[in-house]
Amino acid sequence: MPTAAKTENHRYYADLLWCCAPLLALSCWYYGARPAALMLAGQATAFLADCLLAPLHGAGQRGSEPSSACFAALIVLLMPASVPYYVVVAAVLAAVLAKEAFGGAGHYPFHPAAVGVAVAGLSWPQQVFRYPAPGTVLPVWGSEMPALTAGMNVTLAAGGLPTATTTNLLIGNVEGPLGTGAALVVAACGLFLLLRGHLRLSMFIPYVLVCVGLAWLFPPLNELPRLSLPWQYIYQRLYLEKYILLAGSTLFGGIFLASEPVTQPNRTASRVVYGLLLGLAATAFRYYSEYETGICFALLIAGAFPEWLDRVSRRAESVRLRRKEAKRRARTE
């Protein structure tokens, strides 16, 4: 029986799955075996959904296409360790449906993992946006959970500052999604993806600059006046920037989600504009919503623009080349 050929983005999805492994291992350190069980449930759901839906395109389920497994892993990492299994199953099903509805691998306009998290978050907000304290060993089965608390973005959206230390933010010892808290591990994964050619700085740098720049220029802090000059209240601004970058899913979203090759533009100029738009949308959700994973909603908004941005970029380049050719002919005549 002939082996199915690997898809164009196979290497990206395989590398991203490897990057999910240390984040999952760290979450098991903090919460016990439940995160691993959630991951198994998500992977099993993705495989079965692929088996059922992929034949609709005539190709059948392809073991060489790991994108659904990758989306399932990202969904689990964006959930609290206490999330019920049925929420994970529903989110993964929504992600695979979002992928297959537009033609399967390489054809979807919206990031499937972002779709899954958004659907689950809007359907079960109390289960998706409330988190157990790290160090609490959770039961693998059953619904009896310890007290859950809101994430740090609730404090930021209300104009306050969280109290987590820098060390805890770096190692993930904070309340939040089970895979987004360890900023040091997330950054190391980002460096790996950059060296492997998956993380495009033309998108990532504008995204981070907008997230950081808007927070610096317009800090949403109750203790500061509504209008203040950028060189005033430096200490408060720096303290805020620490949480903007290290808390929540800002860094995780830019590295693990926004780098998806199918949903981002293909041209460099387009990726710059896409990064700016994504940063604006992510900042808006951080300012005006309490969702710890607002980056997923921002991705769904920004996902409407990549094809249009590529089209505009191609036309602009075509006009530039025609003008350059006209000038060259004028000089030779």
C-alpha positions as CSV (number, residue, x, y, z in Angstrom):
1,M,0.0,0.0,0.0
2,P,1.6,3.4,-1.0
3,T,2.5,5.7,1.8
4,A,0.8,9.1,1.8
5,A,3.1,11.9,0.9
6,K,3.9,14.4,3.6
7,T,2.1,17.7,3.2
8,E,3.9,21.0,2.6
9,N,3.7,22.1,6.3
10,H,4.4,18.7,7.9
11,R,7.7,19.9,9.4
12,Y,6.1,22.9,11.0
13,Y,3.4,20.9,12.7
14,A,5.8,18.2,13.8
15,D,8.2,20.8,15.3
16,L,5.3,22.6,17.1
17,L,4.2,19.3,18.6
18,W,7.7,18.8,20.0
19,C,7.5,22.3,21.5
20,C,4.2,21.4,23.2
21,A,5.9,18.5,25.1
22,P,7.9,20.6,27.6
23,L,4.9,22.8,28.4
24,L,2.8,19.7,29.0
25,A,5.5,18.1,31.2
26,L,5.7,21.3,33.3
27,S,1.9,21.4,33.7
28,C,2.0,17.8,35.0
29,W,4.6,18.9,37.5
30,Y,2.2,21.5,38.9
31,Y,-1.1,19.7,38.6
32,G,-0.4,16.0,38.4
33,A,-1.5,13.6,35.7
34,R,-4.7,15.3,34.7
35,P,-3.1,17.6,32.0
36,A,-1.6,14.4,30.3
37,A,-5.1,12.8,30.4
38,L,-6.6,15.9,28.9
39,M,-4.0,15.8,26.1
40,L,-4.8,12.1,25.4
41,A,-8.5,13.0,25.2
42,G,-7.8,15.8,22.8
43,Q,-5.5,13.7,20.6
44,A,-8.0,10.8,20.4
45,T,-10.8,13.2,19.5
46,A,-8.7,14.8,16.8
47,F,-7.8,11.4,15.3
48,L,-11.3,10.1,15.3
49,A,-12.7,13.4,13.9
50,D,-10.1,13.3,11.1
51,C,-11.1,9.7,10.3
52,L,-14.8,10.7,10.0
53,L,-14.4,14.1,8.2
54,A,-11.3,13.8,6.0
55,P,-13.0,11.2,3.6
56,L,-15.4,14.0,2.6
57,H,-12.6,15.3,0.5
58,G,-12.0,12.0,-1.1
59,A,-8.5,11.4,0.3
60,G,-9.4,9.7,3.6
61,Q,-7.6,10.1,6.8
62,R,-3.9,10.8,6.3
63,G,-1.5,9.7,9.0
64,S,1.2,11.9,7.5
65,E,-0.9,15.1,8.2
66,P,-0.4,16.0,11.9
67,S,-2.2,19.4,11.8
68,S,-5.2,18.2,13.7
69,A,-3.0,16.6,16.4
70,C,-1.2,20.0,16.6
71,F,-4.4,22.0,17.0
72,A,-5.7,19.6,19.7
73,A,-2.4,20.0,21.6
74,L,-2.7,23.8,21.4
75,I,-6.3,23.8,22.6
76,V,-5.4,21.7,25.7
77,L,-2.5,24.1,26.5
78,L,-4.8,27.0,26.3
79,M,-7.3,25.4,28.8
80,P,-7.1,25.3,32.6
81,A,-5.9,22.1,34.1
82,S,-9.3,21.7,35.7
83,V,-11.3,21.9,32.5
84,P,-13.9,19.1,32.0
85,Y,-13.1,16.5,29.4
86,Y,-16.2,17.2,27.4
87,V,-15.1,20.8,26.9
88,V,-11.8,19.6,25.4
89,V,-13.7,17.2,23.2
90,A,-16.1,19.9,22.0
91,A,-13.3,22.4,21.4
92,V,-11.2,19.9,19.3
93,L,-14.3,18.9,17.3
94,A,-14.9,22.5,16.5
95,A,-11.3,23.0,15.5
96,V,-11.3,20.0,13.1
97,L,-14.7,21.1,11.7
98,A,-13.2,24.6,11.1
99,K,-10.3,22.9,9.3
100,E,-12.3,20.5,7.1
101,A,-15.2,22.8,6.3
102,F,-12.9,24.9,4.0
103,G,-11.3,21.9,2.3
104,G,-8.9,20.4,4.9
105,A,-5.2,20.8,5.2
106,G,-3.8,24.1,3.8
107,H,-7.2,25.7,3.0
108,Y,-8.7,27.1,6.2
109,P,-8.8,30.9,6.6
110,F,-9.1,30.9,10.4
111,H,-6.8,29.2,12.9
112,P,-8.6,26.0,13.9
113,A,-7.2,26.0,17.4
114,A,-8.4,29.6,18.0
115,V,-11.8,28.6,16.7
116,G,-12.0,25.7,19.1
117,V,-10.9,27.8,22.1
118,A,-13.3,30.6,21.2
119,V,-16.3,28.2,20.9
120,A,-15.5,26.5,24.2
121,G,-14.9,29.8,25.9
122,L,-18.2,31.3,24.8
123,S,-20.1,28.1,25.6
124,W,-18.5,27.3,29.0
125,P,-16.8,30.5,30.3
126,Q,-16.8,29.3,33.9
127,Q,-15.0,26.1,33.0
128,V,-12.6,27.7,30.5
129,F,-11.6,31.0,32.1
130,R,-11.2,30.0,35.8
131,Y,-8.0,28.3,36.9
132,P,-6.7,26.2,39.8
133,A,-3.6,27.3,41.8
134,P,-0.3,25.8,40.7
135,G,0.8,23.0,43.0
136,T,-2.7,21.7,43.4
137,V,-2.7,18.0,42.4
138,L,-6.0,17.6,40.5
139,P,-7.9,14.3,40.3
140,V,-7.6,12.6,36.9
141,W,-11.3,11.7,36.9
142,G,-14.3,13.2,38.6
143,S,-15.7,16.7,38.8
144,E,-14.7,17.6,42.3
145,M,-12.2,20.5,41.9
146,P,-10.5,22.9,44.3
147,A,-11.4,26.6,44.4
148,L,-10.8,28.2,41.0
149,T,-9.8,31.8,40.4
150,A,-9.8,34.2,37.5
151,G,-6.6,34.8,35.5
152,M,-4.4,37.8,35.7
153,N,-6.0,39.5,32.7
154,V,-9.1,40.2,34.8
155,T,-6.9,42.3,37.1
156,L,-5.3,44.0,34.1
157,A,-8.6,44.7,32.4
158,A,-9.9,46.3,35.6
159,G,-7.0,48.7,35.7
160,G,-4.9,47.0,38.4
161,L,-1.6,45.1,38.5
162,P,-1.3,41.5,39.5
163,T,1.1,40.5,42.3
164,A,2.9,37.5,40.7
165,T,6.7,37.7,40.9
166,T,8.9,37.7,37.9
167,T,10.3,34.3,38.8
168,N,6.9,32.7,39.0
169,L,6.0,34.3,35.7
170,L,9.1,32.8,34.1
171,I,8.5,29.3,35.4
172,G,4.7,29.2,35.1
173,N,3.9,29.1,38.8
174,V,0.8,31.3,38.3
175,E,-2.9,30.8,37.7
176,G,-3.7,30.6,34.0
177,P,-3.9,28.2,31.0
178,L,-1.8,25.2,31.7
179,G,0.6,25.8,28.8
180,T,1.0,29.6,28.6
181,G,2.4,30.6,31.9
182,A,6.0,29.5,31.7
183,A,7.4,32.5,29.7
184,L,10.9,31.1,29.8
185,V,9.9,27.8,28.2
186,V,7.7,29.6,25.7
187,A,10.5,31.9,24.7
188,A,12.9,28.9,24.3
189,C,10.3,27.2,22.0
190,G,10.1,30.5,20.1
191,L,13.8,30.5,19.5
192,F,13.7,26.9,18.4
193,L,10.9,27.7,15.9
194,L,12.8,30.7,14.7
195,L,16.0,28.7,14.0
196,R,13.8,26.1,12.2
197,G,12.5,28.8,9.9
198,H,8.9,28.7,11.2
199,L,8.6,31.9,13.2
200,R,8.6,34.9,10.9
201,L,10.0,38.0,12.5
202,S,8.3,40.1,9.9
203,M,5.0,39.2,11.7
204,F,6.2,38.6,15.3
205,I,8.1,41.9,15.8
206,P,5.3,44.2,14.7
207,Y,2.9,42.2,16.8
208,V,5.0,42.5,20.0
209,L,5.8,46.2,19.3
210,V,2.1,47.0,19.1
211,C,1.3,45.1,22.3
212,V,4.1,46.7,24.2
213,G,3.9,50.1,22.6
214,L,0.2,50.7,23.2
215,A,0.5,49.6,26.8
216,W,3.3,52.1,27.2
217,L,1.6,55.0,25.6
218,F,-1.9,54.3,27.0
219,P,-1.3,52.3,30.3
220,P,-4.7,51.0,31.5
221,L,-3.9,51.6,35.2
222,N,-6.3,53.2,37.6
223,E,-3.5,54.8,39.6
224,L,-2.3,56.8,36.7
225,P,-4.1,59.8,35.1
226,R,-6.0,59.1,31.9
227,L,-3.5,61.2,29.9
228,S,0.2,61.1,30.8
229,L,3.4,61.6,28.8
230,P,5.4,58.5,27.9
231,W,8.3,59.6,30.1
232,Q,6.2,59.9,33.2
233,Y,5.5,57.1,35.7
234,I,8.3,55.0,34.2
235,Y,8.2,52.5,37.1
236,Q,4.5,51.8,36.8
237,R,4.8,51.4,33.0
238,L,7.7,49.0,33.3
239,Y,5.8,47.0,35.9
240,L,2.8,46.8,33.5
241,E,4.9,45.7,30.6
242,K,6.2,42.8,32.6
243,Y,2.7,41.4,32.9
244,I,1.8,42.3,29.3
245,L,4.6,40.1,28.0
246,L,4.9,37.4,30.6
247,A,1.4,36.9,31.8
248,G,-1.6,35.6,29.9
249,S,-1.2,34.4,26.3
250,T,0.5,37.3,24.6
251,L,3.9,35.6,24.1
252,F,2.4,32.1,23.6
253,G,-0.1,33.4,21.0
254,G,2.6,35.2,19.0
255,I,4.8,32.2,18.9
256,F,2.5,29.1,18.9
257,L,-0.6,30.5,17.2
258,A,0.3,33.4,15.0
259,S,3.1,31.6,13.3
260,E,0.7,29.1,11.7
261,P,1.7,29.1,8.0
262,V,-1.7,28.6,6.5
263,T,-3.5,31.5,8.2
264,Q,-0.8,34.2,8.0
265,P,0.0,36.1,4.8
266,N,2.7,34.8,2.3
267,R,4.4,38.1,1.5
268,T,6.8,39.9,3.9
269,A,5.0,43.3,3.6
270,S,1.7,41.6,4.2
271,R,3.0,39.9,7.3
272,V,4.2,43.2,8.8
273,V,0.7,44.7,8.4
274,Y,-0.8,41.4,9.7
275,G,1.3,41.6,12.8
276,L,0.2,45.2,13.4
277,L,-3.4,44.2,13.0
278,L,-3.1,41.2,15.3
279,G,-1.4,43.3,18.0
280,L,-4.2,45.9,17.8
281,A,-6.8,43.2,18.2
282,A,-5.0,41.4,21.0
283,T,-4.6,44.7,22.9
284,A,-8.2,45.5,22.5
285,F,-9.3,42.2,23.9
286,R,-6.8,42.6,26.8
287,Y,-8.1,46.1,27.6
288,Y,-11.8,45.4,27.2
289,S,-12.4,41.8,28.0
290,E,-11.5,39.5,30.9
291,Y,-10.6,36.6,28.6
292,E,-7.2,35.2,29.5
293,T,-6.9,33.8,25.9
294,G,-8.1,36.9,24.1
295,I,-5.4,36.3,21.5
296,C,-7.7,33.5,20.1
297,F,-10.5,36.0,19.4
298,A,-7.9,38.4,18.0
299,L,-6.7,35.7,15.6
300,L,-10.2,35.2,14.3
301,I,-10.5,38.9,13.5
302,A,-7.1,39.2,11.9
303,G,-7.8,36.0,10.0
304,A,-10.1,37.9,7.6
305,F,-7.2,40.0,6.2
306,P,-4.2,37.8,5.0
307,E,-5.5,37.0,1.5
308,W,-6.6,40.6,1.0
309,L,-3.2,41.9,2.2
310,D,-1.3,39.6,-0.2
311,R,-3.5,40.7,-3.1
312,V,-2.8,44.4,-2.2
313,S,0.9,43.7,-1.9
314,R,1.0,41.9,-5.2
315,R,-0.7,44.8,-7.0
316,A,1.6,47.4,-5.3
317,E,4.6,45.4,-6.4
318,S,3.3,45.1,-9.9
319,V,2.7,48.9,-10.1
320,R,6.2,49.5,-8.8
321,L,7.8,47.2,-11.3
322,R,5.9,48.7,-14.2
323,R,7.0,52.2,-13.2
324,K,10.6,51.0,-12.8
325,E,10.4,49.4,-16.3
326,A,8.9,52.6,-17.7
327,K,11.7,54.7,-16.2
328,R,14.3,52.3,-17.6
329,R,12.8,52.5,-21.1
330,A,12.7,56.3,-20.9
331,R,16.4,56.5,-20.0
332,T,17.4,54.2,-22.9
333,E,15.3,56.1,-25.5
